[in-house]
């Protein structure tokens, strides 16, 4: 039997990813923002070159207003992995530190349609991380994200209104918490379904109802089983 020895899985994998890189580069050079984002991810995840990835994200964020690129760039700044990055954005270059740059690009990402970035920006606004602390703006961003079916934003809002002590000037309001926790559970977030079950068990913000407690307790367990997610606290 003769012929070329088949490539190993590693060789095939490398060949595939190198072909994808060429594909992304070609489309990016033609102005395709999605391809530029994918090229940035290639350098970050496969090429292990965060500096090059940041350069591509930066250009794509600023020139093509690609929200995903803005968000990934913000995450790199927030992680402290960019030691000598220089943005093409004049305002970003003028900022004092990486946390401020992270907040700046997260705001851009939110503006350009990345809903996950809007939730992250809300956390920055609430805590004052990298930007001026602004509770009203933070809550508004979370509410908008929750309305757009961002379950994590709904959970964050509901949790804020359930805390025993006021945080960010937000007083405990279980009735308001319920308005965020219920749709969050309906989106399939197990933490929200767990909280909802406990609210019904205790009668906290809702009328006490053992039947609904059991319903949401079992729903939580079903979601966890189907998704393989884990939670630190069991419903009792």
N, C-alpha and C positions, 0 to 999 in steps of 0.2 A: 504494500500500500504506500503510495507516495502522495506528495502534496504539501502545502504549507501547514505548519503546526498552528492550530487555532490559538488566538490570543487569549490571555488569561482574563478573568473578570475585571481585574484592576486596569489592564490595558484597554479593554473595551470601554470601561467607565471613563477613563481619561480621554480617549478618542471622542466619545460622545460629548463630554463637557467642553472639549476644545472646539468641536464643531458648533456647539451652542454659542460659545463666545464669539466666534466669527459671525454667526447669524445675528447676534445682538449688536455687535459692532457695526455691521453693515446697515442694519435698520436704524440704529442710533445716529449714524452719520447722515442719514436721510431725514433726521428730525423727528423720529418716532420716540415720544417721551416714555412710553411703556417699555420699549426696548432698551432705552438708556437706563431706566430703573433696574431692569433685569441684568444689564451689564454691571451695574454697581453691585447688585447682589452676588453676581458671579465672582467679582474680585473679593468681596467680603467673605463669602462662604466657601468658595472653592479655591480661589487664588490666594486666600489668606493675606490680602493686601488691603488693610483698612484705610491706609492713606489714599490709595488710588480709588477705592470705593467712595470715600468721602468727597474726593474731587469730582467724581461723576455725579453723585447725589447733589452736590452743591450746584453744579452747572445746570443740572436738570430741574432742580427746585427753582432757581432764580430765573433762568431763561425760558423754561417751558412750563413753569408753574405746576409741576408734578407733586401732588401732596404726599404720595408715598415716599418719594425721594427726600422731601423736606423732613418727614417723620423719621426715616432711618438715619438721616444726618443728625437730627436732634438726639436720637438714642446714642449715637456714637459720641457726641459731645458730653452727654449726661454720664456715660460710662467712664469718661476720662481716658479713652483709648486713643484720642487724637492729640499727639504731642506737639505737632508743628503745623497743623492745618491752617490754611489761609483761604478765606471765603472770597468769592468774586463779589459778594454783597458788601457794599461799603459800610452799611450800618452794622452788620455782623462783625466786621473787622474792628470796629470802634468799641465793641463791648469789652468789659473788663475781664471776664472769665468764661470758662466753658459752660457753667450752669446758666449764665445769662444767654449765651449763644444757643444752648439747648432750648430754653424758653422761647427765644426769638423764632427758631425754626419750627418748634411745635405750633406756635401761633400761625405761622405761614401754612403749615400742613393742614391745620384745622380750616383755615380760610380757603384752601384749595381742595377741600372735600374729603379729608381723611377723618372719619368720625372717631376713630380710636385716638387720634391726636387731640380732638376736642375734649375727650375725657381726661387725657393726660394734662392738657392745658388747664382744665378746671382744677386739678390737684395742685398745679403750680400756683394758680391764682389764690386758692384757699390757704396754702401754706406760705406764700410769698417767696417760693424758691425760684431764684433767677429772675424775679420780676416783682413789681409792687403787689403787696397783698391786697386782694380785692374780693371779698366774700360774695358780694352781689353778682359780680361777673362770673365767679366760679360756679355758683349755684345755677345761674342762667345757662351756662355751657353744659352742665350736667343734665339739666332739664331738657335742653334741645337734643342732646345725645340720647337720652332715655326715650324721648318721643320718636326718635329715629331708630328705635329697636336695639340700642346698645345696652345689653343686659348689665354689663359691668357698671355703667353709669347709673342705672336704676338702683342697683345694689348699693352703690356708694351713697346715693341720696337717701334711700330708705334707712341705711345704717346711721347716717348723721342724725336723722330725726328720732332714732330709737335710743341713742346714747343717754345714760342716766345724768350726765353732766353736760352742760352746754359747751359746744366746741365751735370755734369760728363765729361765736355769737348766735348760734342756732340752738334754740330751746327744744327740749324733747317734745315731740308731737306725734304719737303713734298713729293717729288718724291720717295724718299726712304721709307718714312712713308707709302705711298700707297702700296708698295710691301709687307708690313706686315699686313696692315689693311684689304686689300681685301681678302686674304685667311682666315683671322680671322673671317670675316663676313660669308664667305662660310662655316666655321665650326659651324655657328649658334650662334655666340656671338653678342647679341643685341647692346652692346656698340660700337663694331666695325662697325656694319651696320649703326648705327647712325652717327659715325664719317665719314664714307664713303659718306653718303648722304650729309652731310655738305660740304665735300670736293668738291663734284660735284656741289653743289649750288653756292659755292664761286669760283670755278675754282682754288682751292688750290692744286697744285701738279698734277692736271689733267685738261683736257679741260672742261670748264664750260658746264654743260649739265642738263637742267631742267628735261628731261625725266628720266635720271638715278637718279637724286635727288629724284623724286617721287617714283621710283622703290625701292630704298633703304630705303626711309622713311616708305613706307608701309610694307616693309619686316621687319623693326625694330618693328613696331607695331604688326605685325603678330607673330613674335617670342615671344614678351612680352606677348601677349594674350595666346599663346600656353603653355608657360612655367610658367606663373604667376610671372615672375621676375618684379622688379620695377626699374625705372631709375629716377634720380633726375631732369633731364633736358629734356624738350620736344624738338623735332625737329621743327624748325620754318622756 
